[in-house]
Amino acid sequence: MTFLLNLFASPACDRMRTALARWAPLPIRLIVGYGFLAHGLAKIFRGPDIFAGILGAINVPMPHMMSWLTIVIEVVGGIAVIVGAFVPLVSIPMAVVLLVAMFTVHFQYGFSSIKLLAITAAGAQFGPPGYETDLLYLAGLLALVMGGSGPLAFDNLFGRAYRRPVPA
């Protein structure tokens, strides 16, 4: 056990951790962006009118317009996050979508996003999801805004003009 503790505290391990740290935003960017894109595309494929009906049922004003606005935010924002383009800018409407979903739909079901109700012959039966996943997406967006989009990001290639250098 002492060997492992010494190994992880070694200067070589510190150098490797430092070298790898710059890549940490990439998996966050890919999963957050893909999650938003997948939800937006699902709303398109099911039909925006179906989503508008759901919004109307929870008393969202102008449900058809809000349906399309949500879809555009999820699809465009998801693609932007995946490619690392304008992440601080697109994160604002994406966070608003998450907060609205969290407080109008998920909050009443508690924290956990997975509620196993039963195992039947048809498979696992789950209850409605809580706000856990919304918080995870918010944390991912916040990490990207605070720490940057990481390597292989459009912002690093073309967007230097709007970013301030991070002090060392």
LUMZA-339466 format. One record per atom (N, C-alpha, C): residue number from 0; z, y, x; chain; residue in three letters. Coordinates in Angstrom, 3 decimals, always signed. Layout:
! residues N
  pos         w         v         u  unit  code
  NUM         Z         Y         X     A   ALA
...
! end
This chain:
! residues 168
  pos         w         v         u  unit  code
    0    +0.000    -1.190    +0.822     A   MET
    0    +0.000    +0.000    +0.000     A   MET
    0    +0.000    +1.257    +0.868     A   MET
    1    +0.795    +1.249    +1.919     A   THR
    1    +0.844    +2.391    +2.830     A   THR
    1    -0.519    +2.618    +3.467     A   THR
    2    -1.211    +1.512    +3.774     A   PHE
    2    -2.548    +1.631    +4.353     A   PHE
    2    -3.488    +2.421    +3.427     A   PHE
    3    -3.457    +2.097    +2.128     A   LEU
    3    -4.317    +2.803    +1.179     A   LEU
    3    -3.940    +4.279    +1.074     A   LEU
    4    -2.652    +4.563    +1.041     A   LEU
    4    -2.213    +5.965    +0.978     A   LEU
    4    -2.668    +6.728    +2.215     A   LEU
    5    -2.547    +6.115    +3.362     A   ASN
    5    -2.996    +6.760    +4.602     A   ASN
    5    -4.518    +6.929    +4.623     A   ASN
    6    -5.232    +5.932    +4.116     A   LEU
    6    -6.684    +6.011    +4.080     A   LEU
    6    -7.148    +7.191    +3.232     A   LEU
    7    -6.575    +7.342    +2.035     A   PHE
    7    -6.987    +8.420    +1.138     A   PHE
    7    -6.500    +9.787    +1.610     A   PHE
    8    -5.550    +9.825    +2.502     A   ALA
    8    -5.054   +11.096    +3.041     A   ALA
    8    -5.691   +11.426    +4.393     A   ALA
    9    -6.615   +10.598    +4.852     A   SER
    9    -7.207   +10.785    +6.179     A   SER
    9    -8.187   +11.961    +6.182     A   SER
   10    -8.385   +12.577    +7.346     A   PRO
   10    -9.365   +13.664    +7.461     A   PRO
   10   -10.781   +13.217    +7.076     A   PRO
   11   -11.141   +11.982    +7.395     A   ALA
   11   -12.478   +11.493    +7.034     A   ALA
   11   -12.645   +11.431    +5.520     A   ALA
   12   -11.619   +10.989    +4.837     A   CYS
   12   -11.664   +10.934    +3.376     A   CYS
   12   -11.711   +12.340    +2.793     A   CYS
   13   -10.973   +13.255    +3.387     A   ASP
   13   -11.010   +14.653    +2.944     A   ASP
   13   -12.406   +15.236    +3.095     A   ASP
   14   -13.069   +14.945    +4.213     A   ARG
   14   -14.430   +15.455    +4.436     A   ARG
   14   -15.401   +14.861    +3.411     A   ARG
   15   -15.255   +13.573    +3.135     A   MET
   15   -16.136   +12.941    +2.163     A   MET
   15   -15.891   +13.523    +0.767     A   MET
   16   -14.623   +13.708    +0.403     A   ARG
   16   -14.286   +14.270    -0.899     A   ARG
   16   -14.844   +15.683    -1.029     A   ARG
   17   -14.759   +16.477    +0.048     A   THR
   17   -15.295   +17.833    +0.037     A   THR
   17   -16.812   +17.811    -0.125     A   THR
   18   -17.480   +16.903    +0.579     A   ALA
   18   -18.939   +16.803    +0.481     A   ALA
   18   -19.374   +16.364    -0.918     A   ALA
   19   -18.628   +15.467    -1.524     A   LEU
   19   -18.975   +14.972    -2.860     A   LEU
   19   -18.596   +15.947    -3.970     A   LEU
   20   -17.627   +16.817    -3.735     A   ALA
   20   -17.119   +17.722    -4.772     A   ALA
   20   -18.215   +18.610    -5.346     A   ALA
   21   -19.174   +18.992    -4.541     A   ARG
   21   -20.227   +19.865    -5.038     A   ARG
   21   -21.085   +19.177    -6.093     A   ARG
   22   -21.069   +17.837    -6.116     A   TRP
   22   -21.853   +17.076    -7.093     A   TRP
   22   -21.091   +16.830    -8.400     A   TRP
   23   -19.819   +17.184    -8.438     A   ALA
   23   -18.990   +16.912    -9.617     A   ALA
   23   -19.547   +17.506   -10.915     A   ALA
   24   -20.136   +18.700   -10.910     A   PRO
   24   -20.660   +19.243   -12.179     A   PRO
   24   -21.853   +18.472   -12.747     A   PRO
   25   -22.579   +17.748   -11.913     A   LEU
   25   -23.801   +17.090   -12.381     A   LEU
   25   -23.549   +16.084   -13.505     A   LEU
   26   -22.627   +15.123   -13.366     A   PRO
   26   -22.419   +14.201   -14.492     A   PRO
   26   -21.863   +14.914   -15.728     A   PRO
   27   -21.065   +15.941   -15.524     A   ILE
   27   -20.553   +16.705   -16.676     A   ILE
   27   -21.718   +17.370   -17.387     A   ILE
   28   -22.575   +18.002   -16.614     A   ARG
   28   -23.739   +18.690   -17.174     A   ARG
   28   -24.629   +17.726   -17.948     A   ARG
   29   -24.884   +16.561   -17.374     A   LEU
   29   -25.777   +15.598   -18.016     A   LEU
   29   -25.205   +15.047   -19.315     A   LEU
   30   -23.919   +14.699   -19.345     A   ILE
   30   -23.365   +14.104   -20.562     A   ILE
   30   -23.129   +15.151   -21.646     A   ILE
   31   -22.675   +16.337   -21.271     A   VAL
   31   -22.476   +17.396   -22.281     A   VAL
   31   -23.823   +17.814   -22.860     A   VAL
   32   -24.795   +18.030   -21.995     A   GLY
   32   -26.118   +18.421   -22.475     A   GLY
   32   -26.754   +17.353   -23.341     A   GLY
   33   -26.677   +16.101   -22.883     A   TYR
   33   -27.254   +15.007   -23.661     A   TYR
   33   -26.551   +14.866   -25.016     A   TYR
   34   -25.238   +15.009   -25.031     A   GLY
   34   -24.493   +14.900   -26.290     A   GLY
   34   -24.951   +15.938   -27.309     A   GLY
   35   -25.093   +17.185   -26.866     A   PHE
   35   -25.561   +18.224   -27.782     A   PHE
   35   -26.991   +17.947   -28.231     A   PHE
   36   -27.858   +17.597   -27.288     A   LEU
   36   -29.252   +17.319   -27.620     A   LEU
   36   -29.352   +16.164   -28.615     A   LEU
   37   -28.613   +15.099   -28.384     A   ALA
   37   -28.652   +13.940   -29.276     A   ALA
   37   -28.182   +14.299   -30.684     A   ALA
   38   -27.126   +15.111   -30.796     A   HIS
   38   -26.646   +15.504   -32.123     A   HIS
   38   -27.650   +16.409   -32.828     A   HIS
   39   -28.266   +17.321   -32.091     A   GLY
   39   -29.275   +18.191   -32.692     A   GLY
   39   -30.495   +17.402   -33.156     A   GLY
   40   -30.979   +16.483   -32.321     A   LEU
   40   -32.134   +15.673   -32.704     A   LEU
   40   -31.815   +14.756   -33.892     A   LEU
   41   -30.605   +14.237   -33.937     A   ALA
   41   -30.209   +13.397   -35.080     A   ALA
   41   -30.278   +14.193   -36.375     A   ALA
   42   -29.860   +15.459   -36.324     A   LYS
   42   -29.927   +16.309   -37.524     A   LYS
   42   -31.378   +16.565   -37.925     A   LYS
   43   -32.261   +16.726   -36.951     A   ILE
   43   -33.684   +16.928   -37.258     A   ILE
   43   -34.270   +15.659   -37.874     A   ILE
   44   -33.998   +14.501   -37.262     A   PHE
   44   -34.602   +13.252   -37.737     A   PHE
   44   -34.073   +12.832   -39.103     A   PHE
   45   -32.806   +13.150   -39.389     A   ARG
   45   -32.270   +12.835   -40.723     A   ARG
   45   -32.752   +13.828   -41.763     A   ARG
   46   -33.141   +14.990   -41.284     A   GLY
   46   -33.602   +16.046   -42.176     A   GLY
   46   -32.589   +17.177   -42.217     A   GLY
   47   -33.013   +18.369   -41.833     A   PRO
   47   -32.106   +19.524   -41.849     A   PRO
   47   -31.500   +19.792   -43.227     A   PRO
   48   -32.223   +19.395   -44.305     A   ASP
   48   -31.672   +19.606   -45.651     A   ASP
   48   -30.442   +18.748   -45.893     A   ASP
   49   -30.385   +17.568   -45.295     A   ILE
   49   -29.199   +16.711   -45.425     A   ILE
   49   -28.003   +17.414   -44.785     A   ILE
   50   -28.211   +17.946   -43.570     A   PHE
   50   -27.130   +18.659   -42.889     A   PHE
   50   -26.752   +19.921   -43.656     A   PHE
   51   -27.738   +20.604   -44.219     A   ALA
   51   -27.453   +21.794   -45.032     A   ALA
   51   -26.592   +21.414   -46.241     A   ALA
   52   -26.852   +20.248   -46.829     A   GLY
   52   -26.035   +19.782   -47.958     A   GLY
   52   -24.588   +19.544   -47.544     A   GLY
   53   -24.404   +18.997   -46.346     A   ILE
   53   -23.045   +18.781   -45.835     A   ILE
   53   -22.358   +20.121   -45.614     A   ILE
   54   -23.080   +21.062   -45.024     A   LEU
   54   -22.498   +22.400   -44.798     A   LEU
   54   -22.152   +23.065   -46.114     A   LEU
   55   -23.022   +22.927   -47.116     A   GLY
   55   -22.739   +23.490   -48.436     A   GLY
   55   -21.496   +22.869   -49.059     A   GLY
   56   -21.321   +21.562   -48.845     A   ALA
   56   -20.167   +20.858   -49.418     A   ALA
   56   -18.846   +21.342   -48.826     A   ALA
   57   -18.878   +21.841   -47.586     A   ILE
   57   -17.637   +22.355   -46.988     A   ILE
   57   -17.593   +23.889   -47.042     A   ILE
   58   -18.429   +24.438   -47.931     A   ASN
   58   -18.430   +25.878   -48.230     A   ASN
   58   -18.829   +26.773   -47.061     A   ASN
   59   -19.728   +26.296   -46.218     A   VAL
   59   -20.282   +27.149   -45.166     A   VAL
   59   -21.284   +28.072   -45.844     A   VAL
   60   -21.171   +29.378   -45.616     A   PRO
   60   -22.129   +30.298   -46.244     A   PRO
   60   -23.537   +30.086   -45.687     A   PRO
   61   -24.532   +30.338   -46.519     A   MET
   61   -25.952   +30.191   -46.144     A   MET
   61   -26.204   +28.859   -45.436     A   MET
   62   -25.952   +27.743   -46.122     A   PRO
   62   -25.998   +26.444   -45.459     A   PRO
   62   -27.357   +26.091   -44.844     A   PRO
   63   -28.466   +26.496   -45.456     A   HIS
   63   -29.776   +26.161   -44.882     A   HIS
   63   -30.009   +26.919   -43.577     A   HIS
   64   -29.682   +28.193   -43.565     A   MET
   64   -29.835   +28.961   -42.343     A   MET
   64   -28.886   +28.455   -41.256     A   MET
   65   -27.648   +28.170   -41.641     A   MET
   65   -26.668   +27.677   -40.667     A   MET
   65   -27.035   +26.288   -40.156     A   MET
   66   -27.685   +25.491   -41.006     A   SER
   66   -28.155   +24.175   -40.573     A   SER
   66   -29.161   +24.334   -39.442     A   SER
   67   -30.158   +25.167   -39.645     A   TRP
   67   -31.172   +25.381   -38.617     A   TRP
   67   -30.593   +26.054   -37.378     A   TRP
   68   -29.693   +27.003   -37.574     A   LEU
   68   -29.081   +27.680   -36.430     A   LEU
   68   -28.297   +26.674   -35.571     A   LEU
   69   -27.555   +25.801   -36.226     A   THR
   69   -26.796   +24.774   -35.499     A   THR
   69   -27.735   +23.839   -34.745     A   THR
   70   -28.804   +23.421   -35.395     A   ILE
   70   -29.772   +22.521   -34.760     A   ILE
   70   -30.387   +23.183   -33.530     A   ILE
   71   -30.797   +24.438   -33.662     A   VAL
   71   -31.407   +25.148   -32.530     A   VAL
   71   -30.409   +25.284   -31.383     A   VAL
   72   -29.158   +25.632   -31.716     A   ILE
   72   -28.130   +25.765   -30.673     A   ILE
   72   -27.920   +24.435   -29.963     A   ILE
   73   -27.854   +23.341   -30.731     A   GLU
   73   -27.613   +22.034   -30.124     A   GLU
   73   -28.789   +21.566   -29.279     A   GLU
   74   -30.007   +21.739   -29.757     A   VAL
   74   -31.177   +21.263   -29.018     A   VAL
   74   -31.452   +22.150   -27.803     A   VAL
   75   -31.568   +23.454   -28.029     A   VAL
   75   -31.871   +24.364   -26.915     A   VAL
   75   -30.706   +24.391   -25.923     A   VAL
   76   -29.479   +24.473   -26.438     A   GLY
   76   -28.312   +24.468   -25.553     A   GLY
   76   -28.194   +23.175   -24.782     A   GLY
   77   -28.447   +22.043   -25.436     A   GLY
   77   -28.380   +20.751   -24.761     A   GLY
   77   -29.375   +20.656   -23.620     A   GLY
   78   -30.608   +21.073   -23.876     A   ILE
   78   -31.632   +21.049   -22.822     A   ILE
   78   -31.247   +21.998   -21.690     A   ILE
   79   -30.780   +23.189   -22.046     A   ALA
   79   -30.393   +24.168   -21.023     A   ALA
   79   -29.270   +23.635   -20.139     A   ALA
   80   -28.284   +22.982   -20.732     A   VAL
   80   -27.181   +22.434   -19.943     A   VAL
   80   -27.675   +21.278   -19.065     A   VAL
   81   -28.515   +20.414   -19.595     A   ILE
   81   -29.038   +19.302   -18.805     A   ILE
   81   -29.738   +19.803   -17.549     A   ILE
   82   -30.572   +20.827   -17.702     A   VAL
   82   -31.325   +21.327   -16.545     A   VAL
   82   -30.549   +22.386   -15.767     A   VAL
   83   -29.383   +22.772   -16.274     A   GLY
   83   -28.551   +23.755   -15.578     A   GLY
   83   -29.107   +25.162   -15.646     A   GLY
   84   -29.635   +25.543   -16.798     A   ALA
   84   -30.228   +26.867   -16.968     A   ALA
   84   -29.376   +27.734   -17.892     A   ALA
   85   -28.953   +28.871   -17.393     A   PHE
   85   -28.230   +29.863   -18.197     A   PHE
   85   -26.982   +29.276   -18.860     A   PHE
   86   -26.292   +28.386   -18.168     A   VAL
   86   -25.155   +27.667   -18.744     A   VAL
   86   -24.058   +28.607   -19.264     A   VAL
   87   -23.658   +29.657   -18.530     A   PRO
   87   -22.633   +30.541   -19.092     A   PRO
   87   -23.075   +31.200   -20.406     A   PRO
   88   -24.354   +31.515   -20.517     A   LEU
   88   -24.875   +32.165   -21.713     A   LEU
   88   -24.962   +31.202   -22.894     A   LEU
   89   -25.555   +30.016   -22.686     A   VAL
   89   -25.708   +29.071   -23.800     A   VAL
   89   -24.394   +28.430   -24.197     A   VAL
   90   -23.395   +28.477   -23.323     A   SER
   90   -22.103   +27.871   -23.646     A   SER
   90   -21.379   +28.603   -24.772     A   SER
   91   -21.649   +29.875   -24.939     A   ILE
   91   -20.949   +30.645   -25.980     A   ILE
   91   -21.291   +30.140   -27.381     A   ILE
   92   -22.578   +30.101   -27.780     A   PRO
   92   -22.851   +29.563   -29.122     A   PRO
   92   -22.521   +28.081   -29.246     A   PRO
   93   -22.636   +27.330   -28.144     A   MET
   93   -22.278   +25.916   -28.197     A   MET
   93   -20.783   +25.753   -28.473     A   MET
   94   -19.965   +26.577   -27.851     A   ALA
   94   -18.519   +26.533   -28.094     A   ALA
   94   -18.203   +26.928   -29.533     A   ALA
   95   -18.933   +27.889   -30.067     A   VAL
   95   -18.714   +28.295   -31.461     A   VAL
   95   -19.014   +27.121   -32.396     A   VAL
   96   -20.114   +26.418   -32.161     A   VAL
   96   -20.454   +25.244   -32.982     A   VAL
   96   -19.326   +24.214   -32.921     A   VAL
   97   -18.809   +23.963   -31.720     A   LEU
   97   -17.714   +22.994   -31.566     A   LEU
   97   -16.454   +23.442   -32.301     A   LEU
   98   -16.102   +24.709   -32.173     A   LEU
   98   -14.892   +25.217   -32.824     A   LEU
   98   -15.013   +25.163   -34.344     A   LEU
   99   -16.178   +25.510   -34.860     A   VAL
   99   -16.378   +25.431   -36.315     A   VAL
   99   -16.247   +23.991   -36.778     A   VAL
  100   -16.896   +23.060   -36.073     A   ALA
  100   -16.796   +21.642   -36.444     A   ALA
  100   -15.355   +21.158   -36.350     A   ALA
  101   -14.668   +21.586   -35.308     A   MET
  101   -13.295   +21.139   -35.099     A   MET
  101   -12.386   +21.594   -36.234     A   MET
  102   -12.478   +22.871   -36.599     A   PHE
  102   -11.540   +23.393   -37.589     A   PHE
  102   -11.963   +23.154   -39.038     A   PHE
  103   -13.257   +22.951   -39.296     A   THR
  103   -13.671   +22.719   -40.681     A   THR
  103   -13.756   +21.246   -41.039     A   THR
  104   -13.975   +20.374   -40.042     A   VAL
  104   -14.175   +18.958   -40.345     A   VAL
  104   -13.135   +18.066   -39.674     A   VAL
  105   -12.992   +18.146   -38.359     A   HIS
  105   -12.242   +17.137   -37.611     A   HIS
  105   -10.734   +17.357   -37.547     A   HIS
  106   -10.289   +18.587   -37.614     A   PHE
  106    -8.863   +18.881   -37.400     A   PHE
  106    -7.965   +18.139   -38.382     A   PHE
  107    -8.396   +18.015   -39.620     A   GLN
  107    -7.584   +17.357   -40.653     A   GLN
  107    -7.345   +15.875   -40.372     A   GLN
  108    -8.153   +15.280   -39.480     A   TYR
  108    -8.018   +13.855   -39.175     A   TYR
  108    -7.200   +13.588   -37.919     A   TYR
  109    -6.595   +14.620   -37.353     A   GLY
  109    -5.753   +14.445   -36.181     A   GLY
  109    -6.551   +14.441   -34.892     A   GLY
  110    -5.880   +14.082   -33.811     A   PHE
  110    -6.468   +14.180   -32.484     A   PHE
  110    -7.504   +13.098   -32.182     A   PHE
  111    -7.168   +11.852   -32.399     A   SER
  111    -7.977   +10.727   -31.912     A   SER
  111    -9.375   +10.699   -32.524     A   SER
  112   -10.364   +10.475   -31.660     A   SER
  112   -11.735   +10.381   -32.146     A   SER
  112   -12.076    +8.958   -32.588     A   SER
  113   -11.223    +7.999   -32.266     A   ILE
  113   -11.462    +6.612   -32.661     A   ILE
  113   -10.262    +6.115   -33.457     A   ILE
  114   -10.518    +5.768   -34.717     A   LYS
  114    -9.463    +5.256   -35.593     A   LYS
  114    -9.901    +3.897   -36.127     A   LYS
  115    -9.467    +2.847   -35.445     A   LEU
  115    -9.818    +1.498   -35.869     A   LEU
  115    -9.032    +1.170   -37.129     A   LEU
  116    -9.746    +0.936   -38.233     A   LEU
  116    -9.097    +0.606   -39.497     A   LEU
  116    -8.974    -0.899   -39.703     A   LEU
  117   -10.035    -1.615   -39.340     A   ALA
  117   -10.029    -3.067   -39.561     A   ALA
  117   -11.160    -3.715   -38.775     A   ALA
  118   -11.000    -5.018   -38.575     A   ILE
  118   -12.076    -5.835   -38.032     A   ILE
  118   -12.473    -6.791   -39.150     A   ILE
  119   -13.720    -6.697   -39.575     A   THR
  119   -14.210    -7.548   -40.656     A   THR
  119   -15.347    -8.419   -40.131     A   THR
  120   -15.878    -9.261   -40.988     A   ALA
  120   -17.008   -10.102   -40.606     A   ALA
  120   -18.219    -9.238   -40.218     A   ALA
  121   -18.298    -8.050   -40.786     A   ALA
  121   -19.410    -7.136   -40.478     A   ALA
  121   -19.179    -6.377   -39.172     A   ALA
  122   -17.981    -6.454   -38.633     A   GLY
  122   -17.670    -5.752   -37.386     A   GLY
  122   -16.508    -4.794   -37.560     A   GLY
  123   -16.326    -3.948   -36.580     A   ALA
  123   -15.222    -2.985   -36.612     A   ALA
  123   -15.490    -1.903   -37.648     A   ALA
  124   -14.435    -1.516   -38.353     A   GLN
  124   -14.506    -0.445   -39.347     A   GLN
  124   -13.646    +0.711   -38.851     A   GLN
  125   -14.256    +1.884   -38.761     A   PHE
  125   -13.562    +3.048   -38.209     A   PHE
  125   -13.357    +4.113   -39.275     A   PHE
  126   -12.289    +4.888   -39.099     A   GLY
  126   -12.014    +6.025   -39.956     A   GLY
  126   -12.685    +7.277   -39.416     A   GLY
  127   -12.492    +8.402   -40.099     A   PRO
  127   -13.129    +9.644   -39.653     A   PRO
  127   -12.574   +10.121   -38.313     A   PRO
  128   -13.436   +10.679   -37.474     A   PRO
  128   -12.995   +11.104   -36.137     A   PRO
  128   -12.183   +12.392   -36.170     A   PRO
  129   -11.236   +12.472   -35.251     A   GLY
  129   -10.454   +13.693   -35.078     A   GLY
  129   -11.146   +14.652   -34.125     A   GLY
  130   -10.373   +15.583   -33.586     A   TYR
  130   -10.951   +16.664   -32.788     A   TYR
  130   -10.973   +16.394   -31.283     A   TYR
  131   -10.630   +15.195   -30.862     A   GLU
  131   -10.604   +14.847   -29.439     A   GLU
  131   -11.944   +15.103   -28.747     A   GLU
  132   -13.031   +14.629   -29.331     A   THR
  132   -14.347   +14.780   -28.716     A   THR
  132   -14.760   +16.247   -28.636     A   THR
  133   -14.418   +17.018   -29.663     A   ASP
  133   -14.706   +18.458   -29.616     A   ASP
  133   -14.022   +19.100   -28.416     A   ASP
  134   -12.765   +18.729   -28.194     A   LEU
  134   -12.038   +19.288   -27.049     A   LEU
  134   -12.647   +18.848   -25.722     A   LEU
  135   -13.108   +17.606   -25.645     A   LEU
  135   -13.746   +17.129   -24.413     A   LEU
  135   -15.025   +17.911   -24.122     A   LEU
  136   -15.837   +18.144   -25.142     A   TYR
  136   -17.048   +18.939   -24.949     A   TYR
  136   -16.699   +20.376   -24.551     A   TYR
  137   -15.690   +20.959   -25.192     A   LEU
  137   -15.262   +22.314   -24.820     A   LEU
  137   -14.790   +22.357   -23.372     A   LEU
  138   -14.027   +21.354   -22.962     A   ALA
  138   -13.542   +21.299   -21.580     A   ALA
  138   -14.711   +21.165   -20.609     A   ALA
  139   -15.711   +20.363   -20.963     A   GLY
  139   -16.890   +20.217   -20.117     A   GLY
  139   -17.648   +21.526   -19.970     A   GLY
  140   -17.843   +22.225   -21.087     A   LEU
  140   -18.517   +23.528   -21.024     A   LEU
  140   -17.717   +24.514   -20.186     A   LEU
  141   -16.412   +24.543   -20.388     A   LEU
  141   -15.561   +25.458   -19.633     A   LEU
  141   -15.615   +25.145   -18.139     A   LEU
  142   -15.592   +23.873   -17.783     A   ALA
  142   -15.672   +23.486   -16.371     A   ALA
  142   -16.992   +23.948   -15.756     A   ALA
  143   -18.075   +23.833   -16.504     A   LEU
  143   -19.376   +24.272   -15.991     A   LEU
  143   -19.455   +25.788   -15.858     A   LEU
  144   -18.872   +26.493   -16.816     A   VAL
  144   -18.883   +27.957   -16.741     A   VAL
  144   -18.018   +28.427   -15.575     A   VAL
  145   -16.845   +27.835   -15.417     A   MET
  145   -15.927   +28.264   -14.352     A   MET
  145   -16.375   +27.809   -12.969     A   MET
  146   -16.898   +26.587   -12.860     A   GLY
  146   -17.206   +26.027   -11.548     A   GLY
  146   -18.667   +26.053   -11.170     A   GLY
  147   -19.529   +26.411   -12.107     A   GLY
  147   -20.956   +26.427   -11.818     A   GLY
  147   -21.625   +25.137   -12.237     A   GLY
  148   -22.939   +25.179   -12.276     A   SER
  148   -23.734   +24.050   -12.757     A   SER
  148   -23.958   +22.961   -11.720     A   SER
  149   -23.634   +23.248   -10.470     A   GLY
  149   -23.783   +22.240    -9.432     A   GLY
  149   -25.201   +22.129    -8.921     A   GLY
  150   -25.448   +21.099    -8.095     A   PRO
  150   -26.773   +20.928    -7.501     A   PRO
  150   -27.808   +20.499    -8.539     A   PRO
  151   -29.056   +20.650    -8.175     A   LEU
  151   -30.191   +20.292    -9.027     A   LEU
  151   -30.208   +21.088   -10.331     A   LEU
  152   -29.669   +22.279   -10.301     A   ALA
  152   -29.629   +23.138   -11.482     A   ALA
  152   -30.690   +24.226   -11.378     A   ALA
  153   -31.336   +24.493   -12.475     A   PHE
  153   -32.325   +25.561   -12.564     A   PHE
  153   -31.724   +26.879   -12.074     A   PHE
  154   -30.483   +27.138   -12.455     A   ASP
  154   -29.824   +28.389   -12.050     A   ASP
  154   -29.776   +28.538   -10.537     A   ASP
  155   -29.620   +27.455    -9.823     A   ASN
  155   -29.568   +27.523    -8.360     A   ASN
  155   -30.934   +27.821    -7.756     A   ASN
  156   -31.980   +27.412    -8.442     A   LEU
  156   -33.322   +27.623    -7.918     A   LEU
  156   -33.876   +29.003    -8.256     A   LEU
  157   -33.664   +29.430    -9.506     A   PHE
  157   -34.317   +30.641    -9.980     A   PHE
  157   -33.372   +31.708   -10.515     A   PHE
  158   -32.136   +31.357   -10.783     A   GLY
  158   -31.257   +32.278   -11.485     A   GLY
  158   -30.253   +32.998   -10.632     A   GLY
  159   -30.487   +33.131    -9.357     A   ARG
  159   -29.507   +33.778    -8.479     A   ARG
  159   -29.235   +35.225    -8.854     A   ARG
  160   -30.152   +35.856    -9.499     A   ALA
  160   -30.006   +37.282    -9.806     A   ALA
  160   -28.854   +37.545   -10.770     A   ALA
  161   -28.578   +36.633   -11.682     A   TYR
  161   -27.526   +36.912   -12.666     A   TYR
  161   -26.167   +36.327   -12.257     A   TYR
  162   -26.124   +35.561   -11.171     A   ARG
  162   -24.848   +34.974   -10.725     A   ARG
  162   -24.236   +35.798    -9.622     A   ARG
  163   -22.918   +35.874    -9.651     A   ARG
  163   -22.195   +36.492    -8.537     A   ARG
  163   -21.801   +35.400    -7.563     A   ARG
  164   -21.809   +35.676    -6.268     A   PRO
  164   -21.360   +34.651    -5.310     A   PRO
  164   -19.874   +34.354    -5.494     A   PRO
  165   -19.536   +33.084    -5.368     A   VAL
  165   -18.141   +32.665    -5.475     A   VAL
  165   -17.487   +32.836    -4.118     A   VAL
  166   -16.343   +33.562    -4.054     A   PRO
  166   -15.680   +33.728    -2.749     A   PRO
  166   -15.154   +32.400    -2.227     A   PRO
  167   -15.180   +32.249    -0.922     A   ALA
  167   -14.747   +30.981    -0.303     A   ALA
  167   -13.261   +30.825    -0.282     A   ALA
! end
